[in-house]
Amino acid sequence: MFGVNSCAVIFIYIYIYIYMSITTGDNGRLCNQIIRNLSLSILAEKYDLYVEYCNYDNINNKLGIDLFVGNNKYDKTIRINNNNYMNYFDNYIKNEANFDFMGDYFQSEEITTILHNNLINKKKNIIDKNPYKEQYKHNNDIFIHIRLGDATRFNVGIEYYIHCINLLDYDNIYIGSDDFNHELIREIKKLYPKVIFIKKNPIETIQFGSTCKNIILSHGSFSAVIGYLGFFSNVYFMNKTPAEKWCDLFMLMNKGFIPIDLK
């Protein structure tokens, strides 16, 4: 059976879960958390919910993405997911429950379009928090995010990146990635020797990349967030769902981004 310490931990978790809306670090890393937290924040503002967000300091304070914290705590909790989110968003439902957002990713086209519009409407704080803000609208550069690491098999392929680069006039090419030693990146470096690798932490990578005039995305939530914060950028994405399902291409659709179709 559980020891005293285990029981205390379980009791604390249950108490928190029942009496407030909360997100945790489970079910995804930084940008999954950004999308989930912002999805919750929008409903929390509508229903005046008290929320404790995971990764609050990085998302709210460093990135400048406002996460709403209201007043209401309840003695019951209901689960919100992709299927019922829009009902709570579109309608005013009499609510007397905390919201549990941990069972889904909220990456449908409809929800992420709401998030994207929210970020545009609240862009001033995001821009003010960006240490590279002087670069906004003052460069002719390309930033490429190349997702590899644990998602290497889902990468959209070197032909897409080369195609996008060759479409553009530019001064500098920057690459952000989680594996700068991968053969795909080495090959791009051979073709474009002046490529500059951006080896920053995830928050600074997002902030730097989002200031570049042209942003070339991979699939996935990290790329999507860079695109969402590229308020003054031309943003490109590969308009093809990977053969092996990984993430929703919907995150990138109908956001004003430029789809690239390769034959």
WODABEL-V513090 format. One record per residue. N is the residue number from 1. SS is DSSP state (A for helix, B for strand, O for the rest). PSI is psi in degrees with one decimal (999 if undefined). NEAR is the number of other ideal C-beta (glycine too) atoms within 12 Angstrom. Layout:
[[N	SS	PSI	NEAR] [N	SS	PSI	NEAR]]
//
This chain:
[[1	O	172.2	6] [2	O	141.4	10] [3	O	178.6	9] [4	A	-46.2	10] [5	A	-41.1	10] [6	A	-42.8	12] [7	A	-38.3	13] [8	A	-42.6	13] [9	A	-45.2	14] [10	A	-42.9	16] [11	A	-44.1	15] [12	A	-43.4	15] [13	A	-45.6	16] [14	A	-40.5	16] [15	A	-45.9	16] [16	A	-44.6	22] [17	A	-40.2	27] [18	A	-37.9	20] [19	A	10.9	22] [20	O	160.4	30] [21	B	140.0	44] [22	B	146.8	33] [23	O	154.8	40] [24	O	177.4	24] [25	O	7.0	19] [26	O	165.6	18] [27	O	51.4	22] [28	O	158.4	28] [29	O	-158.2	25] [30	A	-54.8	31] [31	A	-26.0	40] [32	A	-39.2	35] [33	A	-39.5	38] [34	A	-48.3	47] [35	A	-44.9	44] [36	A	-45.9	46] [37	A	-41.9	45] [38	A	-36.6	44] [39	A	-44.9	45] [40	A	-42.4	46] [41	A	-40.5	39] [42	A	-42.8	38] [43	A	-34.5	42] [44	A	-37.7	35] [45	A	-37.4	26] [46	A	-37.5	25] [47	A	10.3	31] [48	O	53.0	21] [49	B	139.8	37] [50	O	129.4	25] [51	B	141.6	37] [52	B	120.0	27] [53	O	138.8	35] [54	O	149.0	28] [55	O	31.0	30] [56	A	-41.7	27] [57	A	-46.7	17] [58	A	-43.1	28] [59	A	-49.2	36] [60	A	-49.5	28] [61	A	-40.0	18] [62	A	-45.2	24] [63	O	-24.2	40] [64	O	17.7	29] [65	O	108.0	45] [66	O	123.7	28] [67	O	120.6	37] [68	O	135.2	29] [69	O	113.5	23] [70	O	-144.7	25] [71	O	-30.1	15] [72	B	127.2	24] [73	O	142.7	27] [74	O	167.7	23] [75	O	10.3	14] [76	O	161.0	17] [77	B	138.8	27] [78	B	151.2	25] [79	B	130.1	21] [80	O	135.9	36] [81	O	-174.9	25] [82	O	-30.1	26] [83	O	-32.3	15] [84	O	-1.8	24] [85	A	-47.7	34] [86	A	-28.3	22] [87	A	-42.6	18] [88	A	-29.8	32] [89	A	-45.2	30] [90	A	-29.0	15] [91	O	159.2	14] [92	O	105.3	12] [93	O	131.3	19] [94	O	115.4	8] [95	O	131.1	25] [96	O	47.3	16] [97	O	151.4	25] [98	B	161.7	34] [99	B	128.9	48] [100	B	114.2	30] [101	O	6.3	42] [102	O	-0.7	29] [103	O	6.1	21] [104	O	174.2	27] [105	O	-16.7	35] [106	O	46.0	45] [107	O	23.2	38] [108	O	161.8	27] [109	A	-43.1	21] [110	A	-46.0	25] [111	A	-44.7	38] [112	A	-26.1	39] [113	A	-38.7	27] [114	A	-44.8	30] [115	A	-44.7	40] [116	A	-45.3	37] [117	A	-37.8	21] [118	A	-42.7	31] [119	A	-39.0	37] [120	A	-43.5	22] [121	A	-25.5	16] [122	O	30.4	28] [123	A	-21.8	26] [124	A	-46.9	17] [125	A	-36.5	22] [126	A	-43.9	36] [127	A	-44.8	27] [128	A	-32.8	19] [129	A	-12.5	27] [130	O	117.8	30] [131	O	-13.7	23] [132	O	20.9	28] [133	A	-24.6	24] [134	A	-15.3	14] [135	A	-21.0	26] [136	O	126.6	26] [137	O	15.0	16] [138	O	35.7	14] [139	O	165.4	26] [140	O	49.9	18] [141	O	162.1	35] [142	B	133.6	40] [143	B	127.2	48] [144	B	124.9	46] [145	B	122.5	47] [146	B	102.9	46] [147	O	122.2	42] [148	O	-119.8	30] [149	A	-127.5	21] [150	A	-6.3	15] [151	A	22.8	26] [152	A	-41.1	24] [153	A	-12.3	18] [154	A	1.4	25] [155	O	146.7	34] [156	O	-11.4	40] [157	O	147.4	26] [158	A	-29.7	28] [159	A	-37.0	21] [160	A	-47.0	31] [161	A	-43.0	38] [162	A	-42.6	25] [163	A	-46.2	22] [164	A	-45.3	38] [165	A	-43.9	29] [166	A	-12.5	19] [167	A	-19.9	18] [168	O	149.5	28] [169	O	139.3	14] [170	O	162.9	26] [171	O	-45.6	17] [172	O	150.5	25] [173	B	124.3	37] [174	B	141.4	37] [175	B	130.3	40] [176	B	134.4	40] [177	B	169.0	37] [178	O	7.7	30] [179	O	88.2	22] [180	O	-7.3	21] [181	O	-1.5	16] [182	O	146.8	23] [183	A	-31.6	16] [184	A	-44.2	29] [185	A	-38.0	33] [186	A	-37.5	21] [187	A	-41.3	20] [188	A	-39.5	33] [189	A	-35.2	24] [190	A	-41.1	14] [191	A	-32.0	18] [192	O	80.8	26] [193	O	-22.4	11] [194	O	7.8	18] [195	O	137.6	29] [196	B	126.9	24] [197	B	131.7	27] [198	O	101.5	33] [199	O	75.8	18] [200	O	170.6	21] [201	O	165.4	17] [202	A	-41.1	32] [203	A	-48.0	34] [204	A	-32.6	23] [205	A	-45.5	37] [206	A	-45.8	43] [207	A	-44.2	35] [208	A	-51.5	36] [209	A	-37.5	44] [210	O	-11.9	47] [211	O	-10.7	34] [212	O	148.6	44] [213	O	-39.6	30] [214	B	129.1	35] [215	B	124.4	45] [216	B	117.0	47] [217	O	152.7	50] [218	O	-175.9	48] [219	O	161.4	38] [220	O	165.3	40] [221	A	-32.1	40] [222	A	-47.4	38] [223	A	-44.4	43] [224	A	-44.2	46] [225	A	-39.3	48] [226	A	-44.4	48] [227	A	-42.5	41] [228	A	-33.4	42] [229	O	-0.4	48] [230	O	68.1	45] [231	O	-28.1	31] [232	O	17.5	23] [233	O	157.9	33] [234	B	121.0	27] [235	B	126.9	38] [236	B	144.5	39] [237	B	152.2	41] [238	B	116.9	36] [239	O	59.6	23] [240	O	127.7	20] [241	O	133.8	20] [242	O	147.3	23] [243	O	-39.3	11] [244	O	119.6	12] [245	O	128.9	11] [246	O	-61.6	23] [247	O	166.1	31] [248	O	123.1	26] [249	A	-19.5	31] [250	A	-26.9	28] [251	A	-25.9	40] [252	A	-5.2	41] [253	O	145.1	28] [254	O	40.4	20] [255	O	7.3	35] [256	O	7.1	22] [257	O	162.3	32] [258	B	112.7	25] [259	B	139.8	21] [260	B	121.6	30] [261	O	119.3	15] [262	O	138.2	19] [263	O	999	7]]
//
